[in-house]
Amino acid sequence: MELTVVTKTLRLVRLAVGLALLSFGSVALAQTQASLESPTADSFQQSGVSLIRGWVCQASKVEISIDGGPLQTAAYGTERLDTQAVCGDSNNGFGLTINWGNVGEGAHNLRAVADGVEFANVNFVITTLGGSFLEKLIGEYTLKDFPTPGSSPTVAWSEPHQNFLFTKKLTVPAVSDAPSSPRAFLESPTQGSSESGVSLIRGWVCEASKVEISIDGGARLATAYGTTRTDTQATCGDANNGFGLTTNWNRLNDGVHNLRAFADDVEFANVNFAVATLGSEFLTGLSSKQTLAEFPSAGKTTTVSWSEAHQNFVVARTTATEPKIGILSSITDSLNRFATTAVGPESPDMVGVAATKDSAGAATKVNSLAWTDATDKLQADVALTTDGLPAAYKDSAGVEARFSNLTATTTTVSFFDHTGAPQGEPVTVPINVGFLQSLQTVANRIASNAQSAAVVDDGHKQLGSAAGVQTQAANSTLRFTPKALLINLQWYGGLTTGEVLCAVQAASAKAGILSQIATKGCQSPVISGFLTRASATRQAQADTFTDLVDPAAQQALRFGADVAESACATTATSADCLVPVAMIIWEREKTGTPITPSATQIPAPPGGMSASDGEFTDRVRITWIASPGATSYQVYRDGLFLGSTTATSFEDNTINRAIAPAARLSVMSECCTDSSTSGGVSYTYSVVACNSIGCSSASVATGSVKVTVAVPSVIGQTESEATSTLTAARLTLGTVTTQPSTAPAGTVISQAPAAGSAIVPGAAVNLILSTGPTTVPDVVGQLQSAATSAITAAKLTVGTVTVQDNTSPAGTVLSQLPPSGTVVAPGTTISLVVSSGPIAIVYVGSSEICYTVTAGFGANGVCSQCASSAASATLRNLGALTIDSPRFTVQASFDAQGNCTVGNLTGGTGTNPTTVSNRSFSYAYEVRVGGIGAMVDMAEPVSLDRLDISGGVGPAQATVNMTGTLGDSDMTASGSVSFPGQTDFGPVTIGYKEDIKLQISSRAAAQ
């Protein structure tokens, strides 16, 4: 998302310079400088809310990627006077506020990019206290012998920083008439807070071209403005609203200071805060770990470690989270054959992966696995094949085992003595080959990477070669370089070591040569921890996370700094090389006796509570009497946390802004009774006194503020748009209901209070959203009851229902109006036509048949008389028409000219089914010729006066196609055909015609 006007202008200028430099090719590129100052390889541990920071010369944008994720734009262009000599100007600082708790515990990687060119790539470790942002924690401790022997500074937990800061007992007065804004907020420092070390002045502003800070009335300092803050989307309508300014508080004196914040020259925050220093602007070369008892809760301990980059302590480990089975470190000493090792934090055993290394100590080929117990002097080495699978096992008791015939679940183990002679027969035992295959995959990746490696993986990659770029401790003894590949190597190496040691134990038992080393190794704390954690967290699988840290490894291991110097003798076994590495790791872990909290009991509740009663129009001032033993106070409004302070007064500048309910005061009810007053609103305030032990019960007072706001119109807006509009007007969203409407679905069709109403800030506005126009459902073919349900469910009503004869079951919907798919308003009536059910209709009437004969030799002969006979028809099921008409026989006599003289109709009945459609129908039957009881072949010449025409007696001569219609009370049909014949006089043409006229005689339900 784009930044502000000033920032964008600055970037355009930088971009223009950059494009000009590109025209000079590599010379221009060599002049570009950059440095990532935090996190660094030197202080690889990160915790709490912090700042990714550094500086870059001549760039248009700086971006950060964590763990290979998307690039995030850092705010760029803050004043850095220390870069003037290198860059030629000073507006080169960049920063990105980050809550490391949201990234997650464990080892991570960070890349920094300037205008698409990477200039830093570091690995670091995050430690959390079990949550991304912990609220209402209390903790104050007096440290031992830091920064010099005999020194005892005090640190206290800071919720905004999610870390410990140095603190001194100071009274911080409240600011009179402090400004506030619903669209800008200063998050740190806050009124009455304590600050120390290097941290971030931060917050957010909805819209501005610049955000500036002034400390103690000094010159305004530009912040880096425009970083992504998704939590401001609802208030601001966009997310690029964050600002931050890296500050070394050690440059200020100990004591109380003032900070004012401005957005486009308009002040939106003014706070007093305390600063505690250690007497130096920037301490270097220090190393210290301090363990704090009873934190973050009773019975838990948390170890903090000095971070030079932060000039503060950061959380290094805690018992509040799941215990780790091992401390993982990589070994970059080229004289030590191990690439990584995992040392048990509470046990004397360890596992490691040995490798071939290059001159820089980087692993190029994985060779073997090893386990050792430093206390009992027990060891085991597992040699790997060239493709990374177990080949042979040797232990300190002289036992040797070789592996063969690996299947998906088993392996064959053969034992040998120290001379190489076989011991017993080979035995087959279970083994988890999935872990072995995963180790093989990682080993092959390391070998492949080593062959193609051309880039240094830790520290800065400089944009240019000119002097002045701060490299990231390339020669430090505490470099932290394990990437996902090395972490996975140790994880799967540990699992494979466990599987091999346990397989050897099982095989030696079956072979009758059980050895002490196999039994102890399989059951050792570290090995057991590896196997147990793997089986509990995931199924073994051949395919591995070779480019990402395996999630099981993240949970199981605690990550430590590299071991840069830990050589081992060339004659030492692989397992022997583990011991000096473990000694270094264990030495680093020493912290001494846990420090108890400074206080011994919870303070009494504050006395003399009072709150302003209409004194201000935009805030409430709360005051109280100090509680003995209290080191800070927490203030709540209607049970929701406002902030903490060391002073005995607090000003609520957030009356126009909602407070997160997650910070509710536990000793108060879940809902409080805000009561409207004349032209204002009344709030209930609570204050609790706190120290390092905990907090008191609450003291309560009520204060009111006289301020109203006009309700904006949100009709026609979506719920999210209406929420943003109400928030901008200092109001909150109330209940949201829905109602049918012709308005688009999801848009507001009603609000209460109405637009223009004057109500108190923070009041709720209730909305009714349209469910949208309704689409008519398709109910044709459904029974009337089901159709009624469907129409009702669609928020429509059933209209006129007409019954019509049809073959469908009674009540079946034959048609609907409006038709399905029509978009109508809710409540529209839908008319239906339903079937009466199958019925039978019987017709009676007459069938008239006439003939003409044309002889091949003369004029047309016309029968002057037509014979008639009764006929009947039954219309069944209104779909299949059956005509029951006489099967007739007509004997006709003709004169020599072929004229008809007589016609007599006799005979039985015939059936001709057909299908009715739209009151029309058709059917057909055949006309046959021949005498009664005797077949006449028309192919033979016959006397014309003896010609017999019979229906159904002789062979078919022609087909009569009948067509008809159905009226409300009658039915008609007609059809005709001509066909040739042969007589003694020659060929003749016989014409046939039938007319049917029937009327309904009865109607009944079909059987």
N, C-alpha and C positions, 0 to 999 in steps of 0.2 A: 504494500500500500504506500502511496506517495507521502512524503513528509511535508513539513510546513513550507511556506513561501521562502523564508530565509534559508532554510536548509536546502530546499530545491535550488535556489539561486546559487548557493555556495557550491552545490554539486555540479551545476552547469558550468561554473567557472573552472572548477577542478577538471571536469571532463574536457573542456576546451584546452586546458593546459596539457592534459594527458594526450589528446589527439595531436597536439603540436609536437610533443615529445616523441610520439610514435614515428613521426616523419624522419627522426634522426636515427631510427633503428635501435640497435643494442646499446649504443652510447647513452641514449636517453633512459633506457630501462635500467642501466647500471646506476643511475643517479637516484633511483627510488629506494627508500628505506622503510622498514617496518619492524615492530616488536610487539609480541604478545606478553603482557606482564602478569596476567592472572587468568586462568591457572598456568603454572609453570611446572617444568619437570622437577625443579628443586622442592617446591612445596606441593606435592601431588595430592594431598588430602583436601577435600572440599566438603563443606556442610552448610546448611542454613541458606539464607537469602544473601546473595553476593553479587559481584559484578564481574563479568568477563570484560577485561579492559586492556588497553595498550595504546599504541599510536602508529600512524601510517603517514608517510609524506606523500603528497601529490596523488590523491585517489578521488574517485567520484563516489564510491561506496565501499563499505566494509561489511562482510558477511561472515556468519558463524554457522558451522554444522557440527552437531553432536551425534556421535555414533553413526555416522553416515546418513543422517537424516537431512531434511530439506535445509537449504541455506536460509538463515534468519538475518535480517538486516539490523546491524547495530547502529545506534545513534552516533554520528561522526561529525567532528568539527569543533570539539571543545578546546578550550585554551590549554596548551601544554608548553609553558615557557622553556622547559628543559629540552624541547626538541628544536629550538630555534637554530642552534649551531648546525644540526644535522640537516634539517629540512629547509632552512632559509625562512621559515615562518613558524608560527606557534599554534595555529588552530588545527592540530593534528590528532587530538585525543579521540578515542572511540570507546563505547561502553554498551553492554547489553545486560540489563538486570535479569538475574536467573535465580529461581528457587531450586537449588540442587535436589531438594526432596522430591520435586516432581520428576526429575530425571531418573531417580531410583538408586538404591544402594548398589555398590560394587564398582568394578573397574570400567572406565569409559574412555572414549577418544574424542578429541576436539580438533577441528580444523578451522583455521582463520584464512579468509580469502579477501584480497583487495582487488577490485575490478577484474574478478575472474581468475586471479593468480594466487595460488596458495602461498602464504608466507609463514605459517606455523602449523605444526602437527604435534600435539602432545597427548599423553595418556595421564589419567588421574583417577583417584578413587573417591567415591562419595560414601559418607557414613551418615545414616539417619538415626533418629531415636524411635523409629517405628511408625512415623507418619510424615506426610509432606509438609504440614504446617500445624504445629502443636499450639494449642491455645491454653491460656491461664496457668502456665507452668510458673513455679516460683523456685528460685535457687540462688543462694549467695554463699560464696566460699572465700576463705582467706588462703591464698596459695603459700607454698613453702619454698624459700630460697630461690626466688625468681624476681628480677632477672639476675640478681647477684646473691651470693650466700648471705643469709640473714634478712633479706627483703621479704615482705609479706603483703603484696597488693591484694585487693579484693576484686573478685569478678562476680557478676550477677547475670542471670539469664535475661536476655532481651527478646521479647516476642517478635518485634518487627524484623530483627536480624536473624531470629532462630539460631542464635549462638550466644556464647558468653562474651560480655564486654567488661573492661575494667571500670570500676565505679568508685566514687568517693562520696561520703555523706555530705551532701550539700542541699540547701533549701533553694528550690527554683521557684521564683515568684511567677504568678500568672501575668499574662499580657493583657493590659486594659484595651477594651474595644478592638479586639483582634478581628480582622476581616474573615469572611468565609464566602464560599461560592458553591452552588450545587453542581457546577461543571468544572471544578478544579479541586485538587486535593493533594496536600503534602503528607506523604506517608512516613517519611523519616528524614530528619528527626521530628518527634512530636513534642507537644508541650510537656515539659517536665521530664523528658527522657534523658538517658545517659548515653554518651558517645565516646568511642575510643578507637585507636588504631586507624587503619585505612578502610573506609567504608563508603557508602553511597548516599548522597542526598538524592531522594527520589520521590516520585509521585506521578500524577497524571493531570493533563489539561485537555478539555475537549477540543477547543479550537484556538490556535494562536500561531503567530508567525515566529515568536521567540518566547522562551521561558528563561528567566534570570533569577539569580540568587544573590542576596547581599547578607554578609555575616558581620555582625557588630557594627552596622552602619557603613561598612566599606563599599568599595566599588562593586557594581553588579557584575556577576560572572555568568556567562552564557552556559546553559546546560545543553547536553545532547538531547534533542527533543524529536519525537516521532517514532519511538520504538513500539513494537506491537504489544498491546495490552488488551487481550480479548475480553477481560473482565469489565472493560469500560464500554463495550458495544451497546449494551442496553441503555446506558445513560447518554452516551455521545452520538450513537448512530454509526460509529466507525470504531476502529481498534488501534489506529496508529497515534496513540495519545501519551505514551510514557515519556518521562524525562528523567535524566540522571546526571549527577556530577560527582566524579570521584574526588574524595576529600581525605587528606591526611590530617586527622584531628590533632595529631601530635604537634602540628605547627601552631596550634592555639595554646594558650596557657590553661593550666588546670583552673576550673571554676565554671561560673555560669556565663553563657553566651546567648546571643540573640540571632535569629535567622528570619529574613523576610523573603517571600517568593513572589515574583511578578510574572504575569502573562500579558505580553504586549503593553508593558508599563502599568498595568493595573494590578495592585497588590491583592493576592488571594489567600495569603497565609502569613502569620507572624507568631513565632513561638520562641520561648526561652527553653534552654536545655543545658545540661551539665556535660563538661568534658573532663575525662580522667586520662592522664598520660603517665608514662614511666620515666619521664625526665629526659627523653631524647627524641629527636625528630624521627629517626629511623634506626631501630636496633638491628644489628647484623650479627651473624655467626652464633646465634643462640639455638639451643636445642633443649626442649623440656617436655615431659609428659606429666600430667597431674590427674590423679583419679579422684573423682568426686563421689562421695557416698550419698545414698538416699536420693538419687536423681536418675531419671525423671520422676520416679515414684519410690515409695518406701520399699526397701530391700534391694533396690537396683543401684548399680554403679555406672558412671560414665567417665571415660578417660578423654581428656582434651589434650591436644598437641599444639605446641607453638608453631604458628605459620608466619614466616617472615614477610611474605607478600601481603598478608592481612594485618600484620602488626597486632595480632590478636590470637587467642587460642581458638582452634576449631575442634569439633567433635571427631575423635579418632576411632572410638569403639564404645560399645555400651552393652550391658547385660539385659537391657530392655528389649532387645531383638533376639532372634533365634541364635543360639550359640553356633560358632563355626567349628568345623572339624579340623581345619588346618590353616596356617598362615602361608600364603603362596608368595614366593619371591622368584624373580629371574636372577640368574647369575651371569653377569657380563664380563667376568674375569676370564680372559682367554686361556689362562693356565689351569682353570678349574673345568673339569670335563662335564659338569652338569649345566644344563640349560635352564632348568627350573627345579624348585623343590617345594614341598609342602610340609611344614613342621607343625606337629601337634602342639597347640598352645598350652594344654594342660597335661601333656604326656611326653615321655622321653623318646618317642619314636618318630620317624620321618620317612617320606618317600620322595624319590627324585627321578628325573629323566636325564640320562647322560647323552651327550651329543658331540659331534665334531663341530669346531667353531672356526670362524675366521679371525683375523688379527684384531678386530674390534670386539670380539667376544660374542658375536651373533651366531646362533645355531645354524648350521648348514646341512646336517644329517643327524638323524636320531639313531643312536647305537644300542642303548640298553636302559633297563629300569633297575632301581635299587631300593632296598628298604634296610633300615638299621635302627636298632634300639641302643641309644647312647649309654644308657645306664647298665644294661646287661651285656653290652659289647657283642650283640648279635647282629648278623648281617646276612643279606641275600642279594645276589645279582641275577638279573634276567637278561641274557643276551637276545637281541632281536635280529631277525633276518634282514636282508637288504630291503625287503619291501615292508618292514615294520611289524612283523608278526613274531611272537615268542619262539625262540629256538632252543635255548638251554638255560638251566637254572643251576646256580652254585651257591652254597651257603657257608657260613663260618664254621660249621661242624664237619665240612668236607664232603657233604652230600652233593652229587651232581645228578641232574635229571634232564632228559631231552624230550622234546615234544614232536609228535608226528600225528598224521591222520586227523587233522582238524576237520570236524563236521560242524553243522549248525549248532550242536549242543554238547559235543564231547571232544576229547582229545586223548591220544594214547601217550602214556608217560613211561619212559624207560630209565632205570636207575643204573649208575656206574660208581665205582669206588675211585679213590684218588689216582689209581694206576690206569683207569679207563676200562677196567674189567666190568662186564655186566653184573648187576645184582638182581637176581630173581627174574621173573618173566615180565614183559611189558604189561601194563594194566590200562584199561580205559575208564576214564572218570568224567563226570559232567564239567562243563565250563561254559561261561557266557561268551560266545564268540562275537556277539554284537559289540561288546566293549572293545574286543581285539580289533575288529574291523574299523571301528571308529578311530582308534589309535593309529591304525595303518593309514587311514585317510589323511589324518593330520600330519603324520610323518612324511607322507608323500608330498603334501602341500609345502611343507618346510623345505624339502629338498628341491622342489620345483621353483619355489620363490628364490632360493639361494642361487640357482643357476641363472635366473633372469633379473636378480636384484641390481638396481642401478641408482637407487635413491636412499638416502639416510632416512630411517623411519622415526627418529625422535628429534626434538628440538626444532629450530626454525629452518625452513627452506627460504633463503634470502631471495628477494626479488632482484637484487643486484649485488655486485661484489664490492661496492664501496664500503669504506670503514664506517663505523657508527651503529651498525645494526646490533641490537642486543641479542645474543644467542642464548639459548635456554639451557645453561649449565651443562654444556657438552662434556665437561671433565668432572662433573660433580660426582661425589661418592654416593649420592642418594638419587641418582637418576631413576626414573620409573618408566620402563619401556615395555613391560609385558603387554602385548596386544592380544586380541581374541585368540589368535593362533597359538600363542604360547600358553595362555590360560587353558585352552582346550587340550593342549598337549599334556599339561600337568593333570588335568581332570581325568582324561581317558587313560593317561599313564598310571595314575593312582588306582583307577578301577581295574586296569589290566594287571597291575602288580598284585592287587588283592585276589583276582581270579586265579592267577598263576600260583600264588602261595597257598591258596586254599585247595587248588587242584593237586599240588604236590603233597599237601597234607593228606588228602583223601587217598591219593595213589600210594603213598608210603604206608598208610594203614593197611591197604589191601595187599601190598607186597610184603608186609611184615617187617618193614624197616622204618617205622615211624621215628622221625627225628625231632628234637626239641625246637630247632629253628623254624621248621615248617609250621608246627603247632602255634608257636608264639606269634609268628608273623601273620598268620591268617586271622588270629584273634586279637591282634594289637588294636589299640584305640583308633589310630588313624586309619588303618585298613578297614576295620569294622565300620568306622564312620563313613568312609567312601562308599562301601557297598550298600550300607543301610540307606544312606541318603539317596543314592541313585535309584534303588528299588522303590523308594517311597515317592519320588518326584516324577519319574518318567520311565517308560518302557525302553529297554536297550534297543538301539537301532543302528544299522550299518551306516546310514547316512548322517553326517554330523554338521554342526554349525561351525564350519571352519573360518568363516568371516565374521561371525558374531559370537559373543560369549554364550556358551551353553547355559540356559537358565538354571539348571541344577548346580553348575559351578558357581554362579552368582550367589545362590543361596548357601552353598556349602563352605565356601572359602572366604577368609579374610585376607585382603591384599596388602602386601607390604612393599616397601621400597626395594629397589634392586640391591643385590650384593655385588658391588663393583670390584672388590678385592677379596678373594678367598682362594688363593692358589692351593694346589695339593701336589704332593710328591709324585713324580712320574712313575714310581714303583707302587704307589698306593692303589688299592682296589677302588672300584667305582664307589662302593659303599663307604670306604674310608673318607672319600672326599665330601660326603654328606655332613660329617660331624663338624668341621670348622664352619661350614655355612650355617648350620643350625645354631652354633654358638653365637654367631653374629646376630642372627634373627632374635634369639632369646634375649640377648643383651639389649637390643633395641626395645623389647617389650617391657622391660622393667619400669615400674612406676612407683614403687614404694607403698606405704600405708595410705589407704583412702582417706581423704580429707572430709571431716564431718561438716555439716552446714554451720554457718556462723551463729545463727540463733538457736535458743534452747526451747522456746515455747512460742505458741501462736499469740500474737498481740490481741489486746482487747479491741472491741469495735470502736470506731471513731465517735467522739462525742460532739455535741454542739452543731449537728448537721443543719444547714439551711440552704435554700435555693432562692434565686431572684424571683420576684413576683411582678412581672411586667416592667422591670427596670430597663430591659433591652427589647428591641423589636426583632432581633435576629439570632439571639443566643440566650442561654441560661447560665448563670454563675453559681457554682456549688462550693460551699466552704464548710470546714469542720475543724475540730480541735485535734491536734496530733495525738496518736496512740503510742504510749511507751513501748519500745521494742520493734516498732514498725519501720521497715525500710522503704516501703512503697505503698501506694493505695490504688485500688482498682475502682473505677467509676462505671456505673451502669445506668441506663435510662430505660425504664419500664422493663427491667430484667435483662436488657441487652447490653453487651459490653461496649463502652465508649473508648476507654483508654486507661493507661496507668500513669501515675505521677509520683514524684517524691515530695511534692509540695502539699500544703493543706488547703488548696483551692484548685478548682478545675472549671474551665469554661466549655460548655457544650456548644460547639460551633456547627454541629451536624443536624440541627433540628429540621432542616429541610431535606434531609437525605435519609433513606432507609438504612437500617443496620442489619447485618447478617444475623439471623436467629441462631446460628450455630454457636454463637458466643454467649448464649443465655446464662445468667447467673443461676447456679443450681439451687441456691437456698430460697429462691423466689418462685412463685407460681408460674406456670407456663403462659399465662395471659394476664395482663394487667389492665386496669381500667382507666384508659385515657378519657378525660371528660372535656367536652367543649366548653369554653367560657365565652363570655361576651367579646366577640371579635378576636378570639385567640384559642389556644389549646393548653391544657394542663398536663404536665409530665411528672412521673414519679421517679426520683433519683435515689440510687443506693450507692454507698461507699463501703468497701471492706478494707481493713488494714492487713498488710501482708509482710512477711519476712521469709527467710529461707526455709522455715519449717512449713509454713502454709498461710492461710488467710482466715481472718475472723469472720463472724457472722456479720450481717449487713446492718448499717444504720441507714434510715430512710428519711427523705424529705420530699416535699412536693413544690414544684416551681411551674410558672406559666409564662407563656410568651404571647404577645398580642401581635399576630401577623396573619393575614389572609392572602389567598391567591385566587385568581380567576380561573374557573374550570374551562379548559380549551375544548373546542368541538373536535370530536374524533369520529363523527358519523362518516361512514364510507371507508374508513381505514381498516386494515387488518389488525388482528390482536397485537402482533409484535409492533406495528407502527403506532397503534394507540398507546401501547406501553411506553414507547420512547417519548411520545408526545406528552404523556402524563408525567413521566419522570423529569423531563425538561421543565415542566411547570411546577415541580416540587410536590407532586402528588403521587399516589400509589394506585396500582390496579387492584380493584376489589373483586367481587364475585363476577364470574363470566358464565352466562347462560345462553342458550340458543333458541331460535324461534323461526318458523317457516316464513319465507319472504321471497319476493321476486328479485331481491338484491343478490349480488354474487355471494356464493358461499364463503363464510369466514369473515365477512365485512360487518362492521358495526352498524346496527340499524336503530339502536337506542342507547342512551346513557343516562345515568342518574348519579349525582346531580346533573342538571342540564347545563349546556355550554353557557358561560357567562356568570354562573353562580359563584358567589364568594364563599370559600371554605378555608379551613386552616391548613397549613402545610402538612404534608404527609397523610392527609385524609384520603380515603379510598373512593374511587369512582367505579361504579358497577356498570357492566356492559352487557348488552344483548347482541349476539352475533347471528347473522342470517344463516340458516341451513341451506339456502340457495333454492333456485327453481327446482321443480320436481319433474322427473321424466316418467311418462306413462308406462307402466310395465306391460309386458305381453302376457295376457291371460287367456287367449284363444286356445281351446283344447283342454282347459282346466275345468273342474267342476265349479259350480257357482259359489260354493262355500270357500273353496281355495282361492278363487278369483277375488272374492270379497276381501279375504285376509291380505292378499297381495296388494290390492288397491288401497286398503286402509294403511298397510305398512308404508306405502309410498306417500302417505299423508294426503290421499285423495279420498273421494267418497263415491259410493255406487249410486248411479242415477236410475233411469228407466230400464226395466228388465222385460224384454219381449220374448214370448215362447214361440218357437217355430218348429214345424215338422222336420225331422232329420233322422238319419240312421244312427247318429251318435247316441251314447247313453243319455238318459234323461238328465237334464241339468248341465250338460256340457256346453261351455261357451262356444258359440259358432262365430261370433264377430263382436267387435268392440268399437266404440266411438267416444273420444278420439282414438286413432290407432296407436299401437305401441311405438315407443320412441319419440312421441310428441312431447315437447317441453311445455309444461303448463304451470300455472301458479298452484301452490299447495291448496287443497280443498276443492279443486275442480271435480265435477261429477263425471263419471264414466258410465255411458250407457252400454248395456249388454243385450245380445240376442242369444238365447239358450235353447237347446234342443228339448222337444217334448218327449223324446224317446222314440224308438222304432215303432211304426204302425203299419197295418196292411189296408189298402184301399181296393175295393172290388168294383169293377166297371161292368156294365152290360150295354149291348148295342148290336149293330149289324156289320157284316162284312160283305161287300159287293165285289163280284169278280166278273170281268168281261173279257172276251176274246175277239180277236180279229185274225183272219187268215188271208194271206195274199198268195195266190198261186203264181208259179213262175210263168204262167202263160196268159194270165188275164188281169182284170181289174181287181181292186181291193174288195175283199169280202168283209162285210161288217155284220156282226151279230146284233140283230135288232132287239134282242131281249137279254137282260142280265139276270142271272140267278142270284138269290140272296139267302143268307142263313144266319141264324143267331150266332153271336160271338161274345166271348167274355175275356176280361183281362184282370189280373191281380197285380197291383203295384206293391211289392214287398220291401220293407225297410227303407223306402224312399230312395233307394239307390240302385236296386236291381229290378228291372222291369221284366215280367214274364207275360207273354201274350199267349193265352189259351184260345186258339181259333180252330174251326173245323179243319181236319185234314180232308181235303175235298177230292172228289172225283167228278170230273165234268166230261160227259160224253156228247160230243158235238157232231152233227151231220152237216155236210156241205153240199151244195150243188156243184155242177160241173165248172162253174165259174169261181168256185171257192167261197160262195156266200154262205154265212151261217144261217141255219134254219131253225135249230133247236138247241137249247142248252139246259141241262139238268145237273144240279149240284147235289152230290151225296158224299158220304164218308165220315170219318171220325175226327179226332182232335190232334193238335200238335203243340209243341212248346218251343218258344223262341226267346231266350233270355237276352237282356241287354242292360246298359247302364244309363241312368238318367243324369243329366248335367244341365243346370240352369233351366230347368223345365223343358228341356228338349231331349229327345232320345232317338235312337236308330237301332235297327236290327235287320237280319237277313235270313232268308230260307231258300231252299232249292225247289225248283219245279221239275217234276218227273213225268214221263209219258208212258202209256201202255194201257191195255185193257184190264178190267177188273179180274183179278185172279190169273191173268196171263200177261207175260211180258211182251211188249211190242218194241221191236228194234226199229228206231226211226231211220236207220241206215238202209233198211229194206224198203223198196217201193210198195206203198199200200194204196188201196182205193181211198180217195179222199172222203167218201161218205162213210168209211169205217174207221176213221181216225179217233183214237181214245187218248185223252189227256188226263193223266192220273197223278195226284199228289202223293209221292212216297211209294209208288208201286214199281215203276220202271226205273231205268237209269236216269240220273240227273241230267237235265238239258240246259238249265240256266239258273242263275241266282237272282232272286228278287230282293232288292235293297229297299227296306221300308224306313221312312223317316216320319217322326211325329212330334207333337207337342202336348204338354200337360197344362190344362187350365185349372181354375179353381174348382170346377165341377165336371169337366169333361176331358176327353183325350181323343185326338184324331191322328190318323196315320195313312200313308199311301205309298204305293210303289208299283213299278211296272218293269217289263222286260220283253224283249223280242228274241226269238231263237229260230234257227232254220230246221226244216224237215224235208223229207223226200216222199213223194207219192208216185203213183203210177203215171201221173200226168207230168211229173217233173218236180223240181224243188218248190217248196212253199216257205213262206215266212209266217210264223205264228206269233201274234202279239198278246201279251198277258198283262192285266192290270187289276190291282186290288185296292179298294178304299175301305177304311175302317172308321166308324164313328161310334164312340162309347161314352156313357155317362156314369158318374159315380153312383153306386147303389148302396154301398155300405163302407164303413171305416171302423177299424178295431186295432187294438194293440197287437203287434206281431208276436207270434208264439216262438 
